[in-house]
Amino acid sequence: MIQSEQKLFRGVLVQAILDGLNKFFDKRKSNIKHRQEALQWFFHKDFHYVCDLADIQPDYILWVFTQLKNYNTNITYEQTKELLYETLTRQK
């Protein structure tokens, strides 16, 4: 069973993936800054620390991100978010 702390940090990872994919709740706002920050964060030591706290391998998160990035279809923010939570909940 996933602990509360793991759920919290998995939520952080979900948000980083969404930001990196340029999927935002409010499409009217310019989100280039958040996207760039998320993409840079994937290569920062804090990313690895959050993955450790979420009990997920960093390589797996990067693989999920790459798969979604290469999936060229019009899935919405909500659909992507739901897919990510389902995917990350299945881990351990």
Backbone atoms as SQL, in Angstrom:
CREATE TABLE atoms (id INTEGER PRIMARY KEY, chain TEXT, resi INTEGER, resn TEXT, atom TEXT, x REAL, y REAL, z REAL);
INSERT INTO atoms VALUES
  (1, 'A', 1, 'MET', 'N', 0.838, -1.183, 0.000),
  (2, 'A', 1, 'MET', 'CA', 0.000, 0.000, 0.000),
  (3, 'A', 1, 'MET', 'C', 0.886, 1.251, 0.000),
  (4, 'A', 2, 'ILE', 'N', 0.469, 2.233, -0.738),
  (5, 'A', 2, 'ILE', 'CA', 1.237, 3.471, -0.852),
  (6, 'A', 2, 'ILE', 'C', 0.981, 4.337, 0.375),
  (7, 'A', 3, 'GLN', 'N', 2.058, 4.839, 0.974),
  (8, 'A', 3, 'GLN', 'CA', 1.947, 5.693, 2.152),
  (9, 'A', 3, 'GLN', 'C', 1.602, 7.125, 1.737),
  (10, 'A', 4, 'SER', 'N', 1.118, 7.902, 2.685),
  (11, 'A', 4, 'SER', 'CA', 0.710, 9.287, 2.433),
  (12, 'A', 4, 'SER', 'C', 1.841, 10.124, 1.850),
  (13, 'A', 5, 'GLU', 'N', 3.048, 9.961, 2.387),
  (14, 'A', 5, 'GLU', 'CA', 4.188, 10.734, 1.903),
  (15, 'A', 5, 'GLU', 'C', 4.512, 10.379, 0.453),
  (16, 'A', 6, 'GLN', 'N', 4.396, 9.106, 0.134),
  (17, 'A', 6, 'GLN', 'CA', 4.644, 8.682, -1.244),
  (18, 'A', 6, 'GLN', 'C', 3.609, 9.281, -2.189),
  (19, 'A', 7, 'LYS', 'N', 2.363, 9.326, -1.762),
  (20, 'A', 7, 'LYS', 'CA', 1.304, 9.936, -2.575),
  (21, 'A', 7, 'LYS', 'C', 1.608, 11.402, -2.833),
  (22, 'A', 8, 'LEU', 'N', 2.055, 12.086, -1.813),
  (23, 'A', 8, 'LEU', 'CA', 2.394, 13.506, -1.944),
  (24, 'A', 8, 'LEU', 'C', 3.481, 13.696, -2.996),
  (25, 'A', 9, 'PHE', 'N', 4.556, 12.942, -2.896),
  (26, 'A', 9, 'PHE', 'CA', 5.664, 13.125, -3.819),
  (27, 'A', 9, 'PHE', 'C', 5.358, 12.588, -5.214),
  (28, 'A', 10, 'ARG', 'N', 4.478, 11.620, -5.308),
  (29, 'A', 10, 'ARG', 'CA', 4.024, 11.177, -6.626),
  (30, 'A', 10, 'ARG', 'C', 3.195, 12.279, -7.278),
  (31, 'A', 11, 'GLY', 'N', 2.455, 13.023, -6.467),
  (32, 'A', 11, 'GLY', 'CA', 1.725, 14.185, -6.990),
  (33, 'A', 11, 'GLY', 'C', 2.665, 15.250, -7.528),
  (34, 'A', 12, 'VAL', 'N', 3.789, 15.445, -6.845),
  (35, 'A', 12, 'VAL', 'CA', 4.809, 16.391, -7.321),
  (36, 'A', 12, 'VAL', 'C', 5.338, 15.933, -8.680),
  (37, 'A', 13, 'LEU', 'N', 5.582, 14.641, -8.826),
  (38, 'A', 13, 'LEU', 'CA', 6.078, 14.102, -10.092),
  (39, 'A', 13, 'LEU', 'C', 5.045, 14.231, -11.201),
  (40, 'A', 14, 'VAL', 'N', 3.790, 13.980, -10.879),
  (41, 'A', 14, 'VAL', 'CA', 2.723, 14.143, -11.867),
  (42, 'A', 14, 'VAL', 'C', 2.687, 15.590, -12.362),
  (43, 'A', 15, 'GLN', 'N', 2.756, 16.536, -11.435),
  (44, 'A', 15, 'GLN', 'CA', 2.713, 17.943, -11.833),
  (45, 'A', 15, 'GLN', 'C', 3.916, 18.318, -12.689),
  (46, 'A', 16, 'ALA', 'N', 5.076, 17.795, -12.363),
  (47, 'A', 16, 'ALA', 'CA', 6.274, 18.087, -13.164),
  (48, 'A', 16, 'ALA', 'C', 6.130, 17.532, -14.580),
  (49, 'A', 17, 'ILE', 'N', 5.586, 16.339, -14.700),
  (50, 'A', 17, 'ILE', 'CA', 5.373, 15.755, -16.036),
  (51, 'A', 17, 'ILE', 'C', 4.365, 16.588, -16.812),
  (52, 'A', 18, 'LEU', 'N', 3.274, 16.962, -16.169),
  (53, 'A', 18, 'LEU', 'CA', 2.270, 17.800, -16.838),
  (54, 'A', 18, 'LEU', 'C', 2.875, 19.111, -17.307),
  (55, 'A', 19, 'ASP', 'N', 3.663, 19.737, -16.440),
  (56, 'A', 19, 'ASP', 'CA', 4.316, 20.992, -16.814),
  (57, 'A', 19, 'ASP', 'C', 5.280, 20.776, -17.981),
  (58, 'A', 20, 'GLY', 'N', 6.051, 19.713, -17.910),
  (59, 'A', 20, 'GLY', 'CA', 7.004, 19.416, -18.964),
  (60, 'A', 20, 'GLY', 'C', 6.345, 19.106, -20.302),
  (61, 'A', 21, 'LEU', 'N', 5.139, 18.562, -20.244),
  (62, 'A', 21, 'LEU', 'CA', 4.382, 18.268, -21.459),
  (63, 'A', 21, 'LEU', 'C', 3.606, 19.483, -21.970),
  (64, 'A', 22, 'ASN', 'N', 3.691, 20.574, -21.238),
  (65, 'A', 22, 'ASN', 'CA', 2.962, 21.797, -21.586),
  (66, 'A', 22, 'ASN', 'C', 1.452, 21.568, -21.494),
  (67, 'A', 23, 'LYS', 'N', 1.048, 20.766, -20.508),
  (68, 'A', 23, 'LYS', 'CA', -0.371, 20.503, -20.238),
  (69, 'A', 23, 'LYS', 'C', -0.740, 21.255, -18.971),
  (70, 'A', 24, 'PHE', 'N', -1.543, 22.282, -19.125),
  (71, 'A', 24, 'PHE', 'CA', -1.903, 23.121, -17.989),
  (72, 'A', 24, 'PHE', 'C', -3.410, 23.236, -17.876),
  (73, 'A', 25, 'PHE', 'N', -3.875, 23.419, -16.649),
  (74, 'A', 25, 'PHE', 'CA', -5.303, 23.541, -16.376),
  (75, 'A', 25, 'PHE', 'C', -5.884, 24.746, -17.098),
  (76, 'A', 26, 'ASP', 'N', -5.204, 25.876, -17.034),
  (77, 'A', 26, 'ASP', 'CA', -5.667, 27.106, -17.674),
  (78, 'A', 26, 'ASP', 'C', -4.879, 27.328, -18.957),
  (79, 'A', 27, 'LYS', 'N', -5.500, 27.051, -20.085),
  (80, 'A', 27, 'LYS', 'CA', -4.822, 27.141, -21.371),
  (81, 'A', 27, 'LYS', 'C', -4.592, 28.591, -21.802),
  (82, 'A', 28, 'ARG', 'N', -5.244, 29.532, -21.161),
  (83, 'A', 28, 'ARG', 'CA', -5.118, 30.926, -21.574),
  (84, 'A', 28, 'ARG', 'C', -3.798, 31.549, -21.149),
  (85, 'A', 29, 'LYS', 'N', -3.197, 31.019, -20.142),
  (86, 'A', 29, 'LYS', 'CA', -1.962, 31.594, -19.617),
  (87, 'A', 29, 'LYS', 'C', -0.747, 31.083, -20.380),
  (88, 'A', 30, 'SER', 'N', 0.268, 31.918, -20.449),
  (89, 'A', 30, 'SER', 'CA', 1.529, 31.505, -21.035),
  (90, 'A', 30, 'SER', 'C', 2.289, 30.698, -19.989),
  (91, 'A', 31, 'ASN', 'N', 2.630, 29.478, -20.328),
  (92, 'A', 31, 'ASN', 'CA', 3.249, 28.572, -19.365),
  (93, 'A', 31, 'ASN', 'C', 4.641, 28.138, -19.791),
  (94, 'A', 32, 'ILE', 'N', 5.249, 28.892, -20.669),
  (95, 'A', 32, 'ILE', 'CA', 6.574, 28.532, -21.171),
  (96, 'A', 32, 'ILE', 'C', 7.582, 28.425, -20.032),
  (97, 'A', 33, 'LYS', 'N', 7.514, 29.352, -19.091),
  (98, 'A', 33, 'LYS', 'CA', 8.456, 29.354, -17.964),
  (99, 'A', 33, 'LYS', 'C', 8.325, 28.069, -17.142),
  (100, 'A', 34, 'HIS', 'N', 7.109, 27.677, -16.819),
  (101, 'A', 34, 'HIS', 'CA', 6.896, 26.461, -16.021),
  (102, 'A', 34, 'HIS', 'C', 7.362, 25.223, -16.776),
  (103, 'A', 35, 'ARG', 'N', 7.122, 25.200, -18.072),
  (104, 'A', 35, 'ARG', 'CA', 7.561, 24.058, -18.881),
  (105, 'A', 35, 'ARG', 'C', 9.084, 23.951, -18.862),
  (106, 'A', 36, 'GLN', 'N', 9.763, 25.055, -19.084),
  (107, 'A', 36, 'GLN', 'CA', 11.226, 25.052, -19.094),
  (108, 'A', 36, 'GLN', 'C', 11.787, 24.644, -17.732),
  (109, 'A', 37, 'GLU', 'N', 11.189, 25.150, -16.666),
  (110, 'A', 37, 'GLU', 'CA', 11.649, 24.794, -15.319),
  (111, 'A', 37, 'GLU', 'C', 11.471, 23.306, -15.049),
  (112, 'A', 38, 'ALA', 'N', 10.343, 22.756, -15.487),
  (113, 'A', 38, 'ALA', 'CA', 10.090, 21.322, -15.285),
  (114, 'A', 38, 'ALA', 'C', 11.107, 20.489, -16.052),
  (115, 'A', 39, 'LEU', 'N', 11.375, 20.861, -17.288),
  (116, 'A', 39, 'LEU', 'CA', 12.330, 20.107, -18.101),
  (117, 'A', 39, 'LEU', 'C', 13.729, 20.154, -17.493),
  (118, 'A', 40, 'GLN', 'N', 14.120, 21.285, -16.948),
  (119, 'A', 40, 'GLN', 'CA', 15.426, 21.404, -16.295),
  (120, 'A', 40, 'GLN', 'C', 15.455, 20.602, -14.993),
  (121, 'A', 41, 'TRP', 'N', 14.335, 20.579, -14.279),
  (122, 'A', 41, 'TRP', 'CA', 14.260, 19.894, -12.991),
  (123, 'A', 41, 'TRP', 'C', 14.491, 18.391, -13.133),
  (124, 'A', 42, 'PHE', 'N', 14.091, 17.826, -14.282),
  (125, 'A', 42, 'PHE', 'CA', 14.290, 16.395, -14.504),
  (126, 'A', 42, 'PHE', 'C', 15.771, 16.002, -14.454),
  (127, 'A', 43, 'PHE', 'N', 16.668, 16.952, -14.580),
  (128, 'A', 43, 'PHE', 'CA', 18.098, 16.665, -14.565),
  (129, 'A', 43, 'PHE', 'C', 18.785, 17.239, -13.330),
  (130, 'A', 44, 'HIS', 'N', 17.991, 17.596, -12.343),
  (131, 'A', 44, 'HIS', 'CA', 18.509, 18.175, -11.099),
  (132, 'A', 44, 'HIS', 'C', 18.508, 17.099, -10.015),
  (133, 'A', 45, 'LYS', 'N', 19.396, 17.244, -9.042),
  (134, 'A', 45, 'LYS', 'CA', 19.468, 16.251, -7.961),
  (135, 'A', 45, 'LYS', 'C', 18.174, 16.190, -7.146),
  (136, 'A', 46, 'ASP', 'N', 17.426, 17.289, -7.069),
  (137, 'A', 46, 'ASP', 'CA', 16.151, 17.285, -6.340),
  (138, 'A', 46, 'ASP', 'C', 15.136, 16.339, -6.975),
  (139, 'A', 47, 'PHE', 'N', 15.184, 16.200, -8.295),
  (140, 'A', 47, 'PHE', 'CA', 14.294, 15.271, -8.991),
  (141, 'A', 47, 'PHE', 'C', 14.539, 13.849, -8.486),
  (142, 'A', 48, 'HIS', 'N', 15.795, 13.482, -8.379),
  (143, 'A', 48, 'HIS', 'CA', 16.135, 12.136, -7.901),
  (144, 'A', 48, 'HIS', 'C', 15.709, 11.951, -6.437),
  (145, 'A', 49, 'TYR', 'N', 15.837, 12.995, -5.662),
  (146, 'A', 49, 'TYR', 'CA', 15.427, 12.936, -4.256),
  (147, 'A', 49, 'TYR', 'C', 13.912, 12.748, -4.141),
  (148, 'A', 50, 'VAL', 'N', 13.150, 13.495, -4.936),
  (149, 'A', 50, 'VAL', 'CA', 11.681, 13.364, -4.916),
  (150, 'A', 50, 'VAL', 'C', 11.278, 11.975, -5.400),
  (151, 'A', 51, 'CYS', 'N', 11.944, 11.468, -6.417),
  (152, 'A', 51, 'CYS', 'CA', 11.656, 10.101, -6.877),
  (153, 'A', 51, 'CYS', 'C', 11.900, 9.092, -5.760),
  (154, 'A', 52, 'ASP', 'N', 12.974, 9.287, -5.022),
  (155, 'A', 52, 'ASP', 'CA', 13.273, 8.403, -3.897),
  (156, 'A', 52, 'ASP', 'C', 12.166, 8.480, -2.846),
  (157, 'A', 53, 'LEU', 'N', 11.718, 9.679, -2.531),
  (158, 'A', 53, 'LEU', 'CA', 10.646, 9.846, -1.547),
  (159, 'A', 53, 'LEU', 'C', 9.321, 9.270, -2.052),
  (160, 'A', 54, 'ALA', 'N', 9.132, 9.291, -3.370),
  (161, 'A', 54, 'ALA', 'CA', 7.917, 8.725, -3.970),
  (162, 'A', 54, 'ALA', 'C', 8.035, 7.221, -4.179),
  (163, 'A', 55, 'ASP', 'N', 9.237, 6.681, -3.944),
  (164, 'A', 55, 'ASP', 'CA', 9.528, 5.262, -4.140),
  (165, 'A', 55, 'ASP', 'C', 9.309, 4.831, -5.589),
  (166, 'A', 56, 'ILE', 'N', 9.832, 5.659, -6.505),
  (167, 'A', 56, 'ILE', 'CA', 9.764, 5.384, -7.944),
  (168, 'A', 56, 'ILE', 'C', 11.137, 5.680, -8.543),
  (169, 'A', 57, 'GLN', 'N', 11.571, 4.845, -9.451),
  (170, 'A', 57, 'GLN', 'CA', 12.846, 5.050, -10.115),
  (171, 'A', 57, 'GLN', 'C', 12.787, 6.271, -11.047),
  (172, 'A', 58, 'PRO', 'N', 13.783, 7.141, -11.001),
  (173, 'A', 58, 'PRO', 'CA', 13.809, 8.308, -11.891),
  (174, 'A', 58, 'PRO', 'C', 13.742, 7.925, -13.370),
  (175, 'A', 59, 'ASP', 'N', 14.394, 6.829, -13.739),
  (176, 'A', 59, 'ASP', 'CA', 14.356, 6.388, -15.137),
  (177, 'A', 59, 'ASP', 'C', 12.941, 6.052, -15.590),
  (178, 'A', 60, 'TYR', 'N', 12.151, 5.513, -14.681),
  (179, 'A', 60, 'TYR', 'CA', 10.763, 5.196, -15.015),
  (180, 'A', 60, 'TYR', 'C', 9.967, 6.473, -15.275),
  (181, 'A', 61, 'ILE', 'N', 10.166, 7.489, -14.454),
  (182, 'A', 61, 'ILE', 'CA', 9.466, 8.765, -14.651),
  (183, 'A', 61, 'ILE', 'C', 9.860, 9.370, -15.987),
  (184, 'A', 62, 'LEU', 'N', 11.147, 9.348, -16.299),
  (185, 'A', 62, 'LEU', 'CA', 11.595, 9.897, -17.578),
  (186, 'A', 62, 'LEU', 'C', 11.050, 9.086, -18.755),
  (187, 'A', 63, 'TRP', 'N', 10.933, 7.774, -18.583),
  (188, 'A', 63, 'TRP', 'CA', 10.354, 6.932, -19.625),
  (189, 'A', 63, 'TRP', 'C', 8.876, 7.283, -19.842),
  (190, 'A', 64, 'VAL', 'N', 8.125, 7.428, -18.762),
  (191, 'A', 64, 'VAL', 'CA', 6.712, 7.802, -18.865),
  (192, 'A', 64, 'VAL', 'C', 6.578, 9.159, -19.562),
  (193, 'A', 65, 'PHE', 'N', 7.418, 10.109, -19.155),
  (194, 'A', 65, 'PHE', 'CA', 7.392, 11.435, -19.772),
  (195, 'A', 65, 'PHE', 'C', 7.649, 11.334, -21.282),
  (196, 'A', 66, 'THR', 'N', 8.661, 10.569, -21.664),
  (197, 'A', 66, 'THR', 'CA', 9.008, 10.420, -23.081),
  (198, 'A', 66, 'THR', 'C', 7.884, 9.758, -23.864),
  (199, 'A', 67, 'GLN', 'N', 7.276, 8.740, -23.277),
  (200, 'A', 67, 'GLN', 'CA', 6.162, 8.063, -23.950),
  (201, 'A', 67, 'GLN', 'C', 5.006, 9.025, -24.198),
  (202, 'A', 68, 'LEU', 'N', 4.668, 9.817, -23.190),
  (203, 'A', 68, 'LEU', 'CA', 3.573, 10.779, -23.351),
  (204, 'A', 68, 'LEU', 'C', 3.944, 11.891, -24.328),
  (205, 'A', 69, 'LYS', 'N', 5.182, 12.312, -24.291),
  (206, 'A', 69, 'LYS', 'CA', 5.648, 13.367, -25.191),
  (207, 'A', 69, 'LYS', 'C', 5.577, 12.901, -26.649),
  (208, 'A', 70, 'ASN', 'N', 5.901, 11.646, -26.885),
  (209, 'A', 70, 'ASN', 'CA', 5.886, 11.102, -28.245),
  (210, 'A', 70, 'ASN', 'C', 4.500, 10.690, -28.717),
  (211, 'A', 71, 'TYR', 'N', 3.551, 10.661, -27.811),
  (212, 'A', 71, 'TYR', 'CA', 2.187, 10.259, -28.143),
  (213, 'A', 71, 'TYR', 'C', 1.469, 11.477, -28.723),
  (214, 'A', 72, 'ASN', 'N', 1.435, 11.561, -30.019),
  (215, 'A', 72, 'ASN', 'CA', 0.880, 12.737, -30.694),
  (216, 'A', 72, 'ASN', 'C', -0.620, 12.604, -30.907),
  (217, 'A', 73, 'THR', 'N', -1.349, 12.963, -29.911),
  (218, 'A', 73, 'THR', 'CA', -2.801, 12.994, -30.005),
  (219, 'A', 73, 'THR', 'C', -3.291, 14.113, -29.104),
  (220, 'A', 74, 'ASN', 'N', -4.498, 14.447, -29.238),
  (221, 'A', 74, 'ASN', 'CA', -5.057, 15.547, -28.456),
  (222, 'A', 74, 'ASN', 'C', -5.726, 15.043, -27.188),
  (223, 'A', 75, 'ILE', 'N', -4.937, 14.539, -26.260),
  (224, 'A', 75, 'ILE', 'CA', -5.513, 14.180, -24.970),
  (225, 'A', 75, 'ILE', 'C', -5.462, 15.418, -24.085),
  (226, 'A', 76, 'THR', 'N', -6.471, 15.585, -23.302),
  (227, 'A', 76, 'THR', 'CA', -6.616, 16.788, -22.495),
  (228, 'A', 76, 'THR', 'C', -5.739, 16.746, -21.258),
  (229, 'A', 77, 'TYR', 'N', -5.677, 17.876, -20.600),
  (230, 'A', 77, 'TYR', 'CA', -4.972, 17.989, -19.319),
  (231, 'A', 77, 'TYR', 'C', -5.521, 16.967, -18.333),
  (232, 'A', 78, 'GLU', 'N', -6.845, 16.922, -18.198),
  (233, 'A', 78, 'GLU', 'CA', -7.474, 16.012, -17.234),
  (234, 'A', 78, 'GLU', 'C', -7.207, 14.548, -17.576),
  (235, 'A', 79, 'GLN', 'N', -7.282, 14.194, -18.853),
  (236, 'A', 79, 'GLN', 'CA', -7.016, 12.818, -19.264),
  (237, 'A', 79, 'GLN', 'C', -5.563, 12.431, -18.973),
  (238, 'A', 80, 'THR', 'N', -4.660, 13.345, -19.260),
  (239, 'A', 80, 'THR', 'CA', -3.238, 13.084, -19.008),
  (240, 'A', 80, 'THR', 'C', -2.982, 12.933, -17.518),
  (241, 'A', 81, 'LYS', 'N', -3.562, 13.821, -16.730),
  (242, 'A', 81, 'LYS', 'CA', -3.390, 13.770, -15.279),
  (243, 'A', 81, 'LYS', 'C', -3.919, 12.452, -14.713),
  (244, 'A', 82, 'GLU', 'N', -5.097, 12.045, -15.156),
  (245, 'A', 82, 'GLU', 'CA', -5.685, 10.794, -14.682),
  (246, 'A', 82, 'GLU', 'C', -4.825, 9.594, -15.075),
  (247, 'A', 83, 'LEU', 'N', -4.325, 9.605, -16.294),
  (248, 'A', 83, 'LEU', 'CA', -3.454, 8.531, -16.766),
  (249, 'A', 83, 'LEU', 'C', -2.180, 8.455, -15.934),
  (250, 'A', 84, 'LEU', 'N', -1.604, 9.603, -15.627),
  (251, 'A', 84, 'LEU', 'CA', -0.380, 9.629, -14.819),
  (252, 'A', 84, 'LEU', 'C', -0.624, 9.100, -13.412),
  (253, 'A', 85, 'TYR', 'N', -1.701, 9.551, -12.773),
  (254, 'A', 85, 'TYR', 'CA', -1.981, 9.058, -11.419),
  (255, 'A', 85, 'TYR', 'C', -2.208, 7.553, -11.421),
  (256, 'A', 86, 'GLU', 'N', -2.906, 7.068, -12.427),
  (257, 'A', 86, 'GLU', 'CA', -3.153, 5.625, -12.506),
  (258, 'A', 86, 'GLU', 'C', -1.839, 4.876, -12.714),
  (259, 'A', 87, 'THR', 'N', -0.998, 5.386, -13.589),
  (260, 'A', 87, 'THR', 'CA', 0.286, 4.746, -13.890),
  (261, 'A', 87, 'THR', 'C', 1.195, 4.728, -12.669),
  (262, 'A', 88, 'LEU', 'N', 1.288, 5.853, -11.969),
  (263, 'A', 88, 'LEU', 'CA', 2.197, 5.934, -10.830),
  (264, 'A', 88, 'LEU', 'C', 1.664, 5.220, -9.595),
  (265, 'A', 89, 'THR', 'N', 0.372, 5.036, -9.509),
  (266, 'A', 89, 'THR', 'CA', -0.218, 4.309, -8.390),
  (267, 'A', 89, 'THR', 'C', 0.077, 2.820, -8.504),
  (268, 'A', 90, 'ARG', 'N', 0.224, 2.341, -9.716),
  (269, 'A', 90, 'ARG', 'CA', 0.509, 0.925, -9.923),
  (270, 'A', 90, 'ARG', 'C', 1.923, 0.545, -9.500),
  (271, 'A', 91, 'GLN', 'N', 2.791, 1.509, -9.406),
  (272, 'A', 91, 'GLN', 'CA', 4.175, 1.229, -9.022),
  (273, 'A', 91, 'GLN', 'C', 4.235, 0.836, -7.552),
  (274, 'A', 92, 'LYS', 'N', 4.770, -0.337, -7.292),
  (275, 'A', 92, 'LYS', 'CA', 4.956, -0.903, -5.943),
  (276, 'A', 92, 'LYS', 'C', 3.678, -0.832, -5.202);
